[in-house]
Amino acid sequence: MNGKKDEDFALFSRTVKKRVSVISWVLPGVVSHLNDPPLYLAVAWWAFYKGEAVSRNEISKAFQITPQQAGDTMEYILRKRTDFIKSKRVTNHELNERMLIVTNIIKCEKPVKTLRQRREEKKTVNTKKIKTEDLKVARAFLLSRKMGEKI
C-alpha cells in the first residue's frame, strides 16, 4: 500500500482490549463493530477490509499477539475455515514471507460452534443406549461358549 492509504487505515484503528481463553489480544477499531468475535474471525474481517495481502507480522502488530500466534491464526483461516472464509495464500518472494488474502467472507446464518460444543455433539451422536436385558443375554452367550468354539 502507498503511504496515504496506510495513514487513512491507521486513522480508524482505535483499539479495544479483548480476552479469549488464555490469549489476550487487541481488536483494531476497523473491526470494532463485531461483537466479541473469535480471533480468527476478527483477523479475517480485518484482512478483508484491508483489501490486500497481509503478513503474520502485520497481523501480530495490529492485534498485539506474537508472530507465532498470528501465523497459527493464518493457517487456521486457510485450512480449517474454508466453509465461510474464502482466502488464499501468496508468497512475497522478496521478503520470503507467506501472506494471506481474504477474498470473501460468507455470512453464516447459524452461530459458529465452539470446539467443546462440537465434541459434545459427536459424543451424543456416537453413543447408543444398550438395554440391560440385551447386555445380559450377550454376556451369558459369550460366557457359555467353550474355548475355541465357533459361533
Secondary structure, DSSP 8 states (H G I E B T S, - for coil): --HHHHHHHHHT---EEEEETTEEEEE-GGGTTSSS--HHHHHHHHHHHHTS-EEHHHHHHHHT--HHHHHHHHHHHHHT-TTTEEEEEEEETTTTEEEEEEEEE---SS----HHHHHHHHHHHH-----HHHHHHHHHHHHHS-TT---
